[in-house]
Amino acid sequence: MERTEEAIRQALGSRWGQIPVRALTETDSTNLRLKEAYRAGEIVSPCLLTANSQTAGRGRLGRKFVSPPGTGLYMSLLSSPPPDTDCGLITILAAVAVCRAIEETTDLRPKIKWVNDLFVRGKKVCGILAEGMGGPVIIGIGVNLRTPSGGFPPEAGPAGALDADVEASLLAGRIARYILDGLENPGDPAIIEAYRQRMPLIGQTVHFTQNGQEKTARVIGVAPDGGLMIEDETGPHTLRTGEVTLGSGAFEGLL
């Protein structure tokens, strides 16, 4: 599970292999570390930070991201997308990048639950958190590589792991490489199409909350800007924030 900065640089390839890379044993949050370093003028974009464990990992909507030592890849990439790029598109790009890296290094085929969760065998194996910095953006990614001894704690939710023979340094470098390549044109229709192909919610009935009310709708697609296209009793419209859920146990059969 140990990773080295040199091995990550090799996986970044010749184009991106010279960017600053730091591999830590433990930190509170890789996103927070990069954010504070950038604000202090200590780093510039692009820059990659990884850790073997986090004591205060975070996910979307203020949730805790469980990051036990020796079982996962926790990484954050500071990068500079084109001006006015929506964080939703960056999250979609990151999800596709993680899927590609996993598909190339294992025999697994992850599925995406809009907008930022990756599932394998019906369990969540990866979460993504993109945070804007008024120009640059920090993309935090946590991938569960191995199931912890004794399993995941209850607060981790429906968590699972890749449980595959994959080198963390190789995975980190490839993920960062694919994100950096994609950020040159994050709205590329090919990225949205790659996202659609890995998102089996299309055609499914889902629940979501809007204006404090729980509603039900059918997913009909993914919009060019990354929004979730749905249809309910009011007709078709697009969700750009929030979260969707399926019925209890449905992810195991679908994702």
N, C-alpha and C positions, 0 to 999 in steps of 0.2 A: 504493500500500500504506500510505501514511502515514494516520494517523487523528488526529482531534482530539477533545478532551474535549467540546467543544460539540456536535459532530456525534453523538457517542455519547449525550449527554443528550437530544438531539432524538429519537433512535431509541428511547430508553427510554420516551418518551411522557409525557403530562402527569402521570400518577400517580406515576411513579418518576424523572422528569427532574431532581429536585432532590437526589438522593442524591449523596454525594461520588464523583467519578470522577477517576481519574488515568491518563493515557496516557504510558507511558515508551518511550524508544527501545530500551533494553536493560536487563535485570536478570538476576539469577541464577535466581530462581524466583518467579513471581508469588504462588504459594501461600505460600512462605516469607516474602516481603515483607509480605503481609497478616497472617500469623501473628505475626510479630515486632512489627508496628505495633500490633496489637490487644493483645498482652500488655503492651506498654509504655504502653497507655492513650492512644495517639495517634489512634485511630479508633474509631468505633462502627458497629454494624450498622444498615442495610446499607451496603456500600461496594464499589466496583468498581475493579479495577486491570487495565490491559492493557499489553502490551509487544510491540514489533516482533520481539524475539528474546530468548531465554533462554540463559544459559550453563550452567545446571544444572537444566533442566526434568526433572520426575519423573513417572512413571506409577505404576500399581498394581504391587504386589509388588516395590517398590524398583527398578523398571526406569528407565532413562534415557529421557526423551522428547526426541527430536531437535528443536531449535527454531532453525533457521537464520534469519539476518536477512532481512527483506524478502519472506518467502514465506508467512508464517502469521499467524494470530491466536492470541495466547496471553493468556488472561484468567483472573482469579480473582475470585469474588464472595463477600464475607463477608455472611452472612445469618443470620436467626434463625428456624429452623423451630419448629413446636409442640414442647413438651417430649417427650422420649423418642422422637422420630422416628428411625427407623433410617437409617443412611447409605446402605444399599442402596436404599431408596425414593427418597432424594434423588438418587442417581446415576441411577435410572430416570427421574425427573422431568427431570433435566438432559439426558439423552439425547433425550427427546422434544422438549424445548425447542430443542435444536440442530437436530434434524431439521426441526421446524416453520420455524425461521428460514431454513435452507438451502432448503427447499421453496418458501418465499415469495419468496426473492430470486434463485433460479436455476431452471432447468428440471430439476434433479437430484432424485432420490428416494432418499435414503440408507437403508441397511439397518443394523440393530443386531445386533451379536454380543454376547450376554449376557456381562458385564453393562454394560460401559462403552465399547465400541469401536463407531465408526460406519464403515461401508464404502460406497464408491462404486466401481463398475466392478471389484469384487472386490478392492479395495485399501483399507487402513485410512487414513481421512482425518481422524479425530478420536479423541482419548482424553480421558477424564474421570476426575478424582481428587477425591473428596469426603473431607474430613478434619474430624472432630468436634473442637470446642474446649471441651467441657464446657458447652454451651449453644448458642452460635453455631456455625456450620459454614462452612468455606471450600470452595467448589466451584471446582476448577481445570479449565479446558477449553483444549485445544489443537486448533486446526483448521488443517490444511494447505490453504492457499488456492491456492498456485502450486507447481509442481514446480521445485525448485532447479536452477540451471544445473549440468549434469552428473549430475542425478538425486539420489535419496536415498542416504545412506551405508548400507552393509550392516547396521549395528547398528539401523537404523530398522525392520528387518523388512519385511513386505509393505506398505510405505507407498505411498500415492498422494496426490493432491491434487484439490481441486474443479476447478481449472483452468477456472473460470467467471468471467464478468464480474460480480463482486460487490464492493461497498464494505465494507471491514473495519469501519468505524465503524457502519454500519447493521446488520451481522451481530452485532456485539458488543452493541449496545443491545437488539436484539430478543431475543437469547438471554437476556440478564439480565432483561428484562421478563417473559418467559414463565416463567422460573424463579421470580422473586419473586411473580408471580401464583399459580403452582402451589403454592408453599410455604405458602399459607394452608390448603391441604388436600392434603398430599402423598400421602395414601392414597386419593384420589379414584379410584373404579373407572374413570372415563373416561381417566385418565392410564395406568393399567395396560393398558387396552384399546388405547390409542394405541401403547403400547410393543409389545404382542403383534402388532399389525398390521404393524409394521416389523421384526419378528424372524423371519426365514424358517427358523430352526433347528427350529421346531416340526415334529415328524414325522421329523426327521433322526436318524441314529445318530451319537453323539459319543463322544469319549474324555475322561475326567477322572481326576484323581488324588485318592484318598481314603485317609488313613492310610498314606501312602507307597506305595500300590499303584495302578497304572493300571487303570481299569475302563472298560467300554463300556456305554452305555445309549441308549435312545431318548428324545428330548425330547418331552414330551406337553403342556407348557403353561407358563404363568407364574403363580405363586401370587399371591394378593392382597397379600402382603407383599413381592413382588418376587423371591422365590426361584424357581429353575428347577426345574420339575416334570419328573422323569425316571422311566423304568421300566427296571429291569435284572432279572437273574435272581432277585433277592430280592423283586421287586415294585416298586410305585410309591413314590417318596419325593421329597424336595425338597432341592436344593442351595442353600445360602445363602451360601457362600463358595467361593472357588476359581476355576477357569477350565476352560472346555471347548474342545476342538479337534475339527476334522473331519480327514478324510484329506488328504494332500498334494494341493494344487491344487483342493480342493473349493470353497474360498471364491470362486474366480474364477467358477465356474458358478452359485453360490448367492447370493452377496452382491454 
